[in-house]
Amino acid sequence: MESTESAATGQRLIEVLHRAQNGGFSLQCDYARVNAGYVSMAASMGLITTEQERGKFGRKWFATRKGKAFLEVH
C-alpha cells in the first residue's frame, strides 16, 4: 500500500511531466519556482531536460523519451 505522501509526490511529478511534455516551461517561471523540488526530482531521474540537441541547452524544460514513457505507464 502506497502512503498518501508518496502518492501525492507521484501525482505532482506526473503534473510536472505533463507540463514539460505539453510545450515545456521556462527555467525561472513561477511554475518552476513553486515546484522546484519536483522539477529537480524529474531532472535527476532523467524525465525532463533543457537539452535541445546534443550539447546545446536552452531555457525551457521538456520531457525526455524516458519521461514520455513514464507518463504512458502512469
Chimera marker file (.cmm) of the C-alpha trace (Angstrom):
<marker_set name="trace">
<marker id="1" x="0.000" y="0.000" z="0.000" r="1" g="1" b="0" radius="0.5"/>
<marker id="2" x="1.379" y="3.362" z="-1.043" r="1" g="1" b="0" radius="0.5"/>
<marker id="3" x="1.447" y="6.113" z="1.557" r="1" g="1" b="0" radius="0.5"/>
<marker id="4" x="-0.551" y="9.245" z="0.873" r="1" g="1" b="0" radius="0.5"/>
<marker id="5" x="2.666" y="11.294" z="0.913" r="1" g="1" b="0" radius="0.5"/>
<marker id="6" x="4.334" y="9.209" z="-1.797" r="1" g="1" b="0" radius="0.5"/>
<marker id="7" x="1.085" y="9.134" z="-3.796" r="1" g="1" b="0" radius="0.5"/>
<marker id="8" x="0.958" y="12.937" z="-3.658" r="1" g="1" b="0" radius="0.5"/>
<marker id="9" x="4.612" y="13.129" z="-4.688" r="1" g="1" b="0" radius="0.5"/>
<marker id="10" x="3.944" y="10.817" z="-7.625" r="1" g="1" b="0" radius="0.5"/>
<marker id="11" x="0.959" y="12.905" z="-8.706" r="1" g="1" b="0" radius="0.5"/>
<marker id="12" x="2.951" y="16.159" z="-8.552" r="1" g="1" b="0" radius="0.5"/>
<marker id="13" x="5.776" y="14.544" z="-10.528" r="1" g="1" b="0" radius="0.5"/>
<marker id="14" x="3.256" y="13.481" z="-13.195" r="1" g="1" b="0" radius="0.5"/>
<marker id="15" x="1.882" y="17.050" z="-13.316" r="1" g="1" b="0" radius="0.5"/>
<marker id="16" x="5.400" y="18.410" z="-13.909" r="1" g="1" b="0" radius="0.5"/>
<marker id="17" x="5.935" y="15.865" z="-16.684" r="1" g="1" b="0" radius="0.5"/>
<marker id="18" x="2.629" y="16.731" z="-18.353" r="1" g="1" b="0" radius="0.5"/>
<marker id="19" x="3.554" y="20.396" z="-18.305" r="1" g="1" b="0" radius="0.5"/>
<marker id="20" x="7.012" y="19.646" z="-19.741" r="1" g="1" b="0" radius="0.5"/>
<marker id="21" x="5.525" y="17.446" z="-22.459" r="1" g="1" b="0" radius="0.5"/>
<marker id="22" x="2.865" y="19.963" z="-23.472" r="1" g="1" b="0" radius="0.5"/>
<marker id="23" x="5.080" y="22.811" z="-24.628" r="1" g="1" b="0" radius="0.5"/>
<marker id="24" x="7.581" y="22.900" z="-21.798" r="1" g="1" b="0" radius="0.5"/>
<marker id="25" x="8.107" y="25.635" z="-19.232" r="1" g="1" b="0" radius="0.5"/>
<marker id="26" x="10.945" y="28.077" z="-18.655" r="1" g="1" b="0" radius="0.5"/>
<marker id="27" x="13.667" y="27.579" z="-16.090" r="1" g="1" b="0" radius="0.5"/>
<marker id="28" x="12.704" y="30.558" z="-13.953" r="1" g="1" b="0" radius="0.5"/>
<marker id="29" x="8.948" y="30.807" z="-14.450" r="1" g="1" b="0" radius="0.5"/>
<marker id="30" x="6.642" y="30.910" z="-11.430" r="1" g="1" b="0" radius="0.5"/>
<marker id="31" x="5.594" y="27.304" z="-12.068" r="1" g="1" b="0" radius="0.5"/>
<marker id="32" x="9.228" y="26.106" z="-11.937" r="1" g="1" b="0" radius="0.5"/>
<marker id="33" x="9.871" y="28.099" z="-8.761" r="1" g="1" b="0" radius="0.5"/>
<marker id="34" x="6.796" y="26.821" z="-6.918" r="1" g="1" b="0" radius="0.5"/>
<marker id="35" x="7.507" y="23.235" z="-7.978" r="1" g="1" b="0" radius="0.5"/>
<marker id="36" x="11.314" y="23.397" z="-7.732" r="1" g="1" b="0" radius="0.5"/>
<marker id="37" x="11.589" y="20.196" z="-5.712" r="1" g="1" b="0" radius="0.5"/>
<marker id="38" x="9.541" y="18.205" z="-8.224" r="1" g="1" b="0" radius="0.5"/>
<marker id="39" x="11.322" y="19.783" z="-11.187" r="1" g="1" b="0" radius="0.5"/>
<marker id="40" x="14.701" y="18.841" z="-9.718" r="1" g="1" b="0" radius="0.5"/>
<marker id="41" x="13.443" y="15.341" z="-8.942" r="1" g="1" b="0" radius="0.5"/>
<marker id="42" x="12.227" y="14.872" z="-12.525" r="1" g="1" b="0" radius="0.5"/>
<marker id="43" x="15.517" y="16.207" z="-13.921" r="1" g="1" b="0" radius="0.5"/>
<marker id="44" x="17.573" y="13.969" z="-11.622" r="1" g="1" b="0" radius="0.5"/>
<marker id="45" x="15.558" y="10.964" z="-12.763" r="1" g="1" b="0" radius="0.5"/>
<marker id="46" x="16.186" y="11.875" z="-16.422" r="1" g="1" b="0" radius="0.5"/>
<marker id="47" x="12.497" y="12.552" z="-17.083" r="1" g="1" b="0" radius="0.5"/>
<marker id="48" x="12.934" y="16.180" z="-18.160" r="1" g="1" b="0" radius="0.5"/>
<marker id="49" x="15.809" y="18.131" z="-19.689" r="1" g="1" b="0" radius="0.5"/>
<marker id="50" x="16.752" y="21.523" z="-21.066" r="1" g="1" b="0" radius="0.5"/>
<marker id="51" x="18.942" y="19.929" z="-23.759" r="1" g="1" b="0" radius="0.5"/>
<marker id="52" x="17.624" y="20.893" z="-27.196" r="1" g="1" b="0" radius="0.5"/>
<marker id="53" x="20.146" y="18.874" z="-29.167" r="1" g="1" b="0" radius="0.5"/>
<marker id="54" x="23.342" y="17.090" z="-28.251" r="1" g="1" b="0" radius="0.5"/>
<marker id="55" x="25.411" y="19.510" z="-26.164" r="1" g="1" b="0" radius="0.5"/>
<marker id="56" x="23.121" y="22.514" z="-26.657" r="1" g="1" b="0" radius="0.5"/>
<marker id="57" x="20.939" y="23.608" z="-23.780" r="1" g="1" b="0" radius="0.5"/>
<marker id="58" x="18.071" y="26.072" z="-23.713" r="1" g="1" b="0" radius="0.5"/>
<marker id="59" x="15.998" y="27.862" z="-21.113" r="1" g="1" b="0" radius="0.5"/>
<marker id="60" x="12.937" y="25.559" z="-21.147" r="1" g="1" b="0" radius="0.5"/>
<marker id="61" x="12.255" y="22.184" z="-19.600" r="1" g="1" b="0" radius="0.5"/>
<marker id="62" x="10.957" y="19.459" z="-21.910" r="1" g="1" b="0" radius="0.5"/>
<marker id="63" x="10.026" y="15.813" z="-21.336" r="1" g="1" b="0" radius="0.5"/>
<marker id="64" x="12.634" y="13.272" z="-22.425" r="1" g="1" b="0" radius="0.5"/>
<marker id="65" x="11.845" y="9.956" z="-24.098" r="1" g="1" b="0" radius="0.5"/>
<marker id="66" x="12.156" y="8.391" z="-20.666" r="1" g="1" b="0" radius="0.5"/>
<marker id="67" x="9.712" y="10.981" z="-19.266" r="1" g="1" b="0" radius="0.5"/>
<marker id="68" x="7.193" y="10.300" z="-22.023" r="1" g="1" b="0" radius="0.5"/>
<marker id="69" x="7.466" y="6.559" z="-21.383" r="1" g="1" b="0" radius="0.5"/>
<marker id="70" x="6.946" y="7.199" z="-17.657" r="1" g="1" b="0" radius="0.5"/>
<marker id="71" x="3.718" y="9.068" z="-18.456" r="1" g="1" b="0" radius="0.5"/>
<marker id="72" x="2.437" y="6.218" z="-20.613" r="1" g="1" b="0" radius="0.5"/>
<marker id="73" x="2.730" y="3.853" z="-17.639" r="1" g="1" b="0" radius="0.5"/>
<marker id="74" x="1.266" y="6.313" z="-15.144" r="1" g="1" b="0" radius="0.5"/>
<link id1="1" id2="2" r="1" g="1" b="0" radius="0.2"/>
<link id1="2" id2="3" r="1" g="1" b="0" radius="0.2"/>
<link id1="3" id2="4" r="1" g="1" b="0" radius="0.2"/>
<link id1="4" id2="5" r="1" g="1" b="0" radius="0.2"/>
<link id1="5" id2="6" r="1" g="1" b="0" radius="0.2"/>
<link id1="6" id2="7" r="1" g="1" b="0" radius="0.2"/>
<link id1="7" id2="8" r="1" g="1" b="0" radius="0.2"/>
<link id1="8" id2="9" r="1" g="1" b="0" radius="0.2"/>
<link id1="9" id2="10" r="1" g="1" b="0" radius="0.2"/>
<link id1="10" id2="11" r="1" g="1" b="0" radius="0.2"/>
<link id1="11" id2="12" r="1" g="1" b="0" radius="0.2"/>
<link id1="12" id2="13" r="1" g="1" b="0" radius="0.2"/>
<link id1="13" id2="14" r="1" g="1" b="0" radius="0.2"/>
<link id1="14" id2="15" r="1" g="1" b="0" radius="0.2"/>
<link id1="15" id2="16" r="1" g="1" b="0" radius="0.2"/>
<link id1="16" id2="17" r="1" g="1" b="0" radius="0.2"/>
<link id1="17" id2="18" r="1" g="1" b="0" radius="0.2"/>
<link id1="18" id2="19" r="1" g="1" b="0" radius="0.2"/>
<link id1="19" id2="20" r="1" g="1" b="0" radius="0.2"/>
<link id1="20" id2="21" r="1" g="1" b="0" radius="0.2"/>
<link id1="21" id2="22" r="1" g="1" b="0" radius="0.2"/>
<link id1="22" id2="23" r="1" g="1" b="0" radius="0.2"/>
<link id1="23" id2="24" r="1" g="1" b="0" radius="0.2"/>
<link id1="24" id2="25" r="1" g="1" b="0" radius="0.2"/>
<link id1="25" id2="26" r="1" g="1" b="0" radius="0.2"/>
<link id1="26" id2="27" r="1" g="1" b="0" radius="0.2"/>
<link id1="27" id2="28" r="1" g="1" b="0" radius="0.2"/>
<link id1="28" id2="29" r="1" g="1" b="0" radius="0.2"/>
<link id1="29" id2="30" r="1" g="1" b="0" radius="0.2"/>
<link id1="30" id2="31" r="1" g="1" b="0" radius="0.2"/>
<link id1="31" id2="32" r="1" g="1" b="0" radius="0.2"/>
<link id1="32" id2="33" r="1" g="1" b="0" radius="0.2"/>
<link id1="33" id2="34" r="1" g="1" b="0" radius="0.2"/>
<link id1="34" id2="35" r="1" g="1" b="0" radius="0.2"/>
<link id1="35" id2="36" r="1" g="1" b="0" radius="0.2"/>
<link id1="36" id2="37" r="1" g="1" b="0" radius="0.2"/>
<link id1="37" id2="38" r="1" g="1" b="0" radius="0.2"/>
<link id1="38" id2="39" r="1" g="1" b="0" radius="0.2"/>
<link id1="39" id2="40" r="1" g="1" b="0" radius="0.2"/>
<link id1="40" id2="41" r="1" g="1" b="0" radius="0.2"/>
<link id1="41" id2="42" r="1" g="1" b="0" radius="0.2"/>
<link id1="42" id2="43" r="1" g="1" b="0" radius="0.2"/>
<link id1="43" id2="44" r="1" g="1" b="0" radius="0.2"/>
<link id1="44" id2="45" r="1" g="1" b="0" radius="0.2"/>
<link id1="45" id2="46" r="1" g="1" b="0" radius="0.2"/>
<link id1="46" id2="47" r="1" g="1" b="0" radius="0.2"/>
<link id1="47" id2="48" r="1" g="1" b="0" radius="0.2"/>
<link id1="48" id2="49" r="1" g="1" b="0" radius="0.2"/>
<link id1="49" id2="50" r="1" g="1" b="0" radius="0.2"/>
<link id1="50" id2="51" r="1" g="1" b="0" radius="0.2"/>
<link id1="51" id2="52" r="1" g="1" b="0" radius="0.2"/>
<link id1="52" id2="53" r="1" g="1" b="0" radius="0.2"/>
<link id1="53" id2="54" r="1" g="1" b="0" radius="0.2"/>
<link id1="54" id2="55" r="1" g="1" b="0" radius="0.2"/>
<link id1="55" id2="56" r="1" g="1" b="0" radius="0.2"/>
<link id1="56" id2="57" r="1" g="1" b="0" radius="0.2"/>
<link id1="57" id2="58" r="1" g="1" b="0" radius="0.2"/>
<link id1="58" id2="59" r="1" g="1" b="0" radius="0.2"/>
<link id1="59" id2="60" r="1" g="1" b="0" radius="0.2"/>
<link id1="60" id2="61" r="1" g="1" b="0" radius="0.2"/>
<link id1="61" id2="62" r="1" g="1" b="0" radius="0.2"/>
<link id1="62" id2="63" r="1" g="1" b="0" radius="0.2"/>
<link id1="63" id2="64" r="1" g="1" b="0" radius="0.2"/>
<link id1="64" id2="65" r="1" g="1" b="0" radius="0.2"/>
<link id1="65" id2="66" r="1" g="1" b="0" radius="0.2"/>
<link id1="66" id2="67" r="1" g="1" b="0" radius="0.2"/>
<link id1="67" id2="68" r="1" g="1" b="0" radius="0.2"/>
<link id1="68" id2="69" r="1" g="1" b="0" radius="0.2"/>
<link id1="69" id2="70" r="1" g="1" b="0" radius="0.2"/>
<link id1="70" id2="71" r="1" g="1" b="0" radius="0.2"/>
<link id1="71" id2="72" r="1" g="1" b="0" radius="0.2"/>
<link id1="72" id2="73" r="1" g="1" b="0" radius="0.2"/>
<link id1="73" id2="74" r="1" g="1" b="0" radius="0.2"/>
</marker_set>
